[in-house]
């Protein structure tokens, strides 16, 4: 197991903000980065050494890309399986294609969790309206109907309040393969961002507390202010990374019920939005851990220097004009991260703010105040 050392060239499938922050961590440590996606002038491409623009199903272009790098990772899980397989014929893909196969499809993910005996929300496989109606009788209402594949940030799902809404929900999602999940009245949402090395070494950042708005992560803080079954959450995450033989970063999102039970909601086999606060709050960020893992290096320290909070900056902030950066940055403890996206659309992640403080609640207060200051024009 020979490590891939600084000076080598790393490949990234995908070109969004996660790839950007990975590339920044890699270049700081002396690596070169090539990115591959169908888009130009991307968040990753702006900071990479080379931006390869081609469709994911152009396997000749994919193979040519792989010839020029020493290892490939990905920054979003909706990379076609054939693309990952074509790369793997030439250089290692980390995490492996089997991890993508499970995590990019909600049905496969839920089925894997069930077979592994891990706590999850009750679900049913849906391929027709008749199956949906039968499943609603079984699981009850309300329930959440989700497309089996290619969903994130609340996309590809609809809440069904009564059995009479089944047909409209089925049509809204295009009559495609779906998963129906029982609605779980949860008290809060948390996540565990963890890394597993080629040698099976495992590190984690503890439990991160999350608040969502309109299906999109809004604010994260660490450590959580409320008890969240931290040790149990970490052990579940460890079981998942070991069970999938992950080499890289994986985030496990959990629901915490009123009686303290943990239920796995989703898996993300890459750095996660809730882990962005690790850039400023921890000795080694989730992006440096991703690099260390895929390159076969020893994993870094996850020590948190101070309590921290992160607030997403969505395109909605630009609707009244350019945000007031000076007002937010007048607060010396605020860190600004922008992703280089030209078009600000409602709901689009454009950047984030991070604040550190003596307590999580104080960090959250500071980061929310700084974000509010952006709208004072």
C-alpha positions in Angstrom: 0.0 0.0 0.0 2.2 2.8 -1.3 1.0 6.3 -0.4 0.4 8.9 -3.0 2.6 11.8 -2.0 2.6 15.5 -2.6 3.4 16.4 -6.2 1.0 13.8 -7.5 -2.1 14.7 -9.5 -5.5 13.9 -8.1 -8.7 13.6 -10.1 -12.2 14.8 -9.0 -15.4 13.6 -10.7 -17.7 16.6 -10.3 -17.0 20.3 -10.1 -19.1 21.9 -7.4 -18.2 23.5 -4.1 -17.1 20.3 -2.4 -14.6 19.7 -5.1 -13.4 23.3 -4.8 -12.7 22.9 -1.1 -11.0 19.5 -1.6 -8.8 21.1 -4.3 -7.9 24.0 -2.1 -6.8 21.5 0.7 -4.9 19.4 -1.9 -3.1 22.3 -3.4 -2.1 23.6 0.0 -0.4 20.3 0.6 1.4 20.3 -2.7 -0.8 18.2 -4.9 -2.2 19.0 -8.4 -5.9 18.6 -9.1 -7.8 17.8 -12.3 -11.6 18.0 -12.3 -14.0 16.4 -14.7 -17.6 17.5 -15.4 -19.9 18.7 -18.2 -19.6 22.3 -17.1 -17.2 25.2 -17.6 -15.9 27.8 -15.2 -17.0 25.7 -12.2 -16.3 26.1 -8.5 -13.7 23.3 -8.7 -12.3 24.3 -12.1 -11.6 27.8 -10.9 -9.0 26.5 -8.4 -7.9 23.2 -10.1 -4.8 22.8 -12.3 -6.9 21.4 -15.1 -10.7 21.5 -15.9 -11.7 18.7 -18.2 -15.1 19.4 -19.8 -17.0 16.4 -21.1 -20.2 14.5 -20.4 -20.0 11.7 -17.8 -21.2 9.2 -20.4 -18.3 10.1 -22.7 -16.2 7.1 -21.6 -13.3 7.9 -23.9 -12.9 11.3 -22.3 -13.3 9.7 -18.9 -10.5 7.2 -19.6 -8.2 10.0 -21.0 -8.9 12.0 -17.8 -7.9 8.9 -15.7 -4.7 8.4 -17.6 -3.4 11.8 -16.2 -4.1 11.3 -12.5 -2.9 8.9 -9.8 -6.2 8.4 -8.0 -9.8 9.6 -8.5 -12.4 10.7 -5.9 -15.8 12.3 -6.3 -17.5 15.3 -4.9 -21.1 14.2 -5.5 -22.7 10.8 -5.5 -24.7 11.0 -8.7 -21.8 10.1 -11.0 -23.0 7.3 -13.3 -21.7 3.9 -12.3 -20.3 3.3 -15.8 -18.1 6.4 -15.3 -16.6 5.2 -12.1 -16.1 1.8 -13.6 -14.2 3.2 -16.6 -11.9 5.1 -14.2 -11.3 2.1 -12.0 -10.0 0.2 -15.0 -7.0 2.6 -15.0 -6.5 4.1 -11.5 -8.1 3.6 -8.1 -11.4 5.2 -7.3 -11.9 6.1 -3.6 -14.4 5.6 -2.2 -15.0 2.6 -4.5 -17.8 2.3 -7.1 -19.7 -0.1 -4.8 -20.1 2.7 -2.3 -21.5 4.9 -5.0 -23.8 2.1 -6.1 -25.4 1.9 -2.7 -25.5 5.6 -1.7 -26.8 7.1 -5.0 -30.1 5.1 -4.8 -32.4 5.5 -1.9 -33.9 2.0 -2.3 -30.5 0.3 -2.3 -29.4 2.5 0.6 -32.4 1.6 2.7 -32.2 -2.0 1.8 -28.5 -2.2 2.7 -29.2 -0.5 6.1 -32.0 -3.0 6.8 -29.8 -6.0 5.9 -27.0 -4.6 8.1 -29.4 -4.4 11.0 -29.0 -0.6 11.4 -31.8 1.6 12.6 -33.7 3.3 9.8 -37.1 4.7 8.9 -39.7 2.1 7.8 -39.9 2.1 4.0 -41.5 0.4 1.0 -40.4 -0.1 -2.6 -42.8 1.6 -5.0 -43.1 1.0 -8.7 -46.8 1.8 -9.3 -49.7 3.8 -8.0 -51.3 0.6 -6.7 -48.2 -0.2 -4.7 -48.1 3.3 -3.3 -51.8 3.1 -2.2 -51.1 -0.3 -0.6 -48.0 1.0 1.1 -49.8 4.0 2.5 -52.4 1.6 4.1 -49.5 -0.3 5.6 -47.3 2.6 6.8 -50.0 5.1 7.4 -50.1 8.9 6.8 -48.4 11.2 6.7 -45.5 9.6 4.7 -42.7 10.8 2.4 -42.5 9.6 -1.2 -39.0 9.9 -2.6 -37.5 9.1 -6.0 -35.2 6.1 -5.7 -32.3 7.9 -7.4 -30.8 11.3 -7.7 -32.2 13.3 -4.9 -30.5 15.9 -2.6 -31.4 19.1 -0.7 -35.0 18.1 -0.5 -35.4 17.5 -4.2 -37.2 14.5 -5.6 -39.6 14.0 -2.7 -43.2 14.9 -1.7 -45.0 14.6 1.6 -48.3 12.8 1.5 -50.7 13.9 4.2 -53.7 11.7 3.3 -54.3 8.6 1.2 -56.3 10.8 -1.3 -53.1 12.6 -2.2 -51.4 9.4 -3.5 -52.2 9.9 -7.2 -51.0 13.5 -7.3 -47.8 12.7 -5.5 -47.1 9.8 -7.8 -47.6 12.0 -10.9 -45.5 14.8 -9.4 -42.5 12.5 -9.2 -43.1 11.3 -12.7 -44.4 7.8 -12.0 -40.8 6.5 -11.6 -39.3 4.0 -9.1 -39.7 5.4 -5.6 -39.3 4.7 -1.9 -42.1 5.5 0.5 -40.9 6.3 4.0 -43.0 6.4 7.1 -43.1 9.9 8.6 -41.1 9.9 11.8 -41.8 12.7 14.3 -38.3 13.6 15.2 -37.0 16.1 17.7 -33.9 17.2 15.9 -31.5 16.2 13.1 -27.8 15.5 13.6 -24.9 14.1 11.5 -21.6 12.3 11.9 -18.9 13.1 9.4 -16.3 10.3 9.5 -13.3 9.1 7.6 -11.9 5.6 7.0 -8.4 5.0 5.7 -7.1 2.2 3.5 -5.8 0.4 6.6 -9.3 0.6 8.3 -8.3 3.5 10.6 -11.4 5.4 11.6 -11.8 9.1 12.8 -14.8 11.3 13.3 -15.8 14.8 14.3 -18.4 13.8 16.8 -22.1 14.7 16.5 -23.0 17.9 14.6 -26.4 19.4 15.2 -28.3 20.6 12.1 -31.3 22.8 11.3 -32.9 22.7 7.9 -35.2 25.2 6.0 -37.2 24.1 3.0 -35.3 20.8 2.8 -31.9 22.6 2.7 -29.3 22.7 5.5 -29.5 26.1 7.1 -27.2 26.1 10.2 -24.9 23.5 11.8 -23.2 23.6 15.2 -20.7 21.5 17.1 -20.8 20.2 19.6 -24.6 19.9 19.8 -26.3 21.7 22.6 -28.7 18.9 23.2 -27.9 15.3 24.0 -28.0 13.3 20.8 -26.7 9.8 21.6 -23.3 10.8 20.5 -21.5 7.5 21.2 -24.3 5.5 19.6 -24.3 7.7 16.5 -20.5 7.3 16.1 -20.7 3.5 16.4 -23.5 3.4 13.8 -21.3 5.5 11.5 -18.3 3.2 12.1 -20.4 0.2 11.3 -21.5 1.8 8.0 -18.0 2.8 6.9 -16.6 -0.6 7.8 -19.5 -2.5 6.3 -19.2 -0.6 3.0 -15.4 -0.8 3.1 -15.2 3.0 2.6 -11.9 4.6 1.8 -12.6 8.3 2.2 -15.2 10.5 3.9 -18.8 9.5 4.5 -21.5 11.5 6.4 -24.4 9.7 8.1 -27.5 11.9 8.7 -29.7 10.9 11.6 -33.2 11.7 12.9 -33.3 11.9 16.7 -36.8 11.0 18.0 -38.4 12.4 21.1 -37.4 9.3 23.2 -33.8 9.6 22.1 -33.7 6.9 19.4 -31.4 7.4 16.4 -32.7 6.6 12.9 -30.4 6.8 9.9 -31.9 9.2 7.3 -29.4 9.3 4.5 -25.8 8.6 3.6 -23.4 10.9 1.7 -20.2 9.2 0.6 -18.2 12.4 0.5 -17.6 15.5 2.5 -20.8 17.0 3.7 -22.3 20.5 4.1 -22.6 20.0 7.9 -18.9 19.4 8.0 -17.9 22.7 6.5 -17.3 24.1 10.0 -14.3 21.7 10.3 -12.3 24.0 7.9 -12.1 26.7 10.6 -12.9 24.8 13.8 -10.7 21.6 13.6 -7.0 20.7 13.3 -7.7 18.8 10.0 -10.8 19.6 7.9 -13.1 17.0 6.4 -11.5 17.9 3.0 -7.9 17.3 4.2 -9.2 14.0 5.7 -10.6 13.0 2.3 -7.2 13.7 0.7 -5.3 11.8 3.3 -7.6 8.8 3.0 -7.7 8.5 -0.8 -3.9 9.1 -0.9 -3.2 6.4 1.7 -1.7 8.8 4.2 -2.2 8.7 8.0 -5.5 10.3 8.9 -5.3 13.7 10.7 -6.5 15.0 14.0 -10.2 15.7 14.3 -9.7 17.8 17.4 -12.1 20.8 17.6 -10.3 23.9 18.6 -13.5 25.7 19.8 -17.3 25.4 19.5 -18.4 26.4 16.1 -21.4 27.2 13.9 -21.9 27.3 10.2 -24.6 29.1 8.2 -25.3 28.5 4.6 -25.5 31.4 2.2 -28.2 30.7 -0.4 -28.9 32.6 -3.6 -31.9 34.2 -2.0 -29.5 36.6 -0.3 -28.7 38.1 -3.7 -32.3 38.9 -4.6 -32.0 42.5 -3.4 -28.6 43.0 -4.9 -25.0 42.1 -3.8 -24.9 41.1 -0.1 -23.3 43.6 2.2 -20.0 41.8 2.7 -18.4 44.7 4.6 -21.2 44.5 7.3 -20.6 40.8 7.9 -16.9 41.0 7.8 -16.9 43.9 10.2 -17.2 41.1 12.8 -13.6 39.9 13.2 -14.6 36.4 14.3 -16.5 35.6 11.1 -15.0 33.5 8.3 -16.5 33.9 4.8 -16.3 31.1 2.2 -17.7 31.8 -1.3 -17.9 29.2 -4.0 -17.3 31.1 -7.2 -20.8 30.6 -8.7 -21.9 33.3 -11.1 -25.6 32.9 -11.0 -27.4 33.4 -7.7 -30.7 31.4 -7.7 -33.1 31.0 -4.8 -32.1 27.8 -2.9 -28.7 27.6 -4.6 -25.7 27.2 -2.2 -23.4 30.2 -2.9 -21.2 30.0 0.2 -21.2 29.8 3.9 -20.1 31.7 7.1 -18.5 30.1 10.1 -18.1 31.5 13.6 -16.2 30.2 16.6 -17.0 31.0 20.2 -16.8 29.8 23.8 -20.2 28.0 23.5 -22.1 26.5 20.6 -25.1 28.8 21.3 -22.8 31.9 21.2 -21.3 30.7 17.9 -24.7 30.2 16.4 -25.8 33.6 17.6 -22.8 35.2 15.9 -23.1 33.4 12.6 -26.8 34.2 12.4 -26.2 37.9 13.1 -23.5 38.0 10.5 -25.7 36.5 7.9 -28.5 38.9 8.8 -26.0 41.8 8.3 -25.6 40.7 4.7 -29.1 42.0 3.9 -28.4 45.5 5.2 -27.8 47.4 2.0 
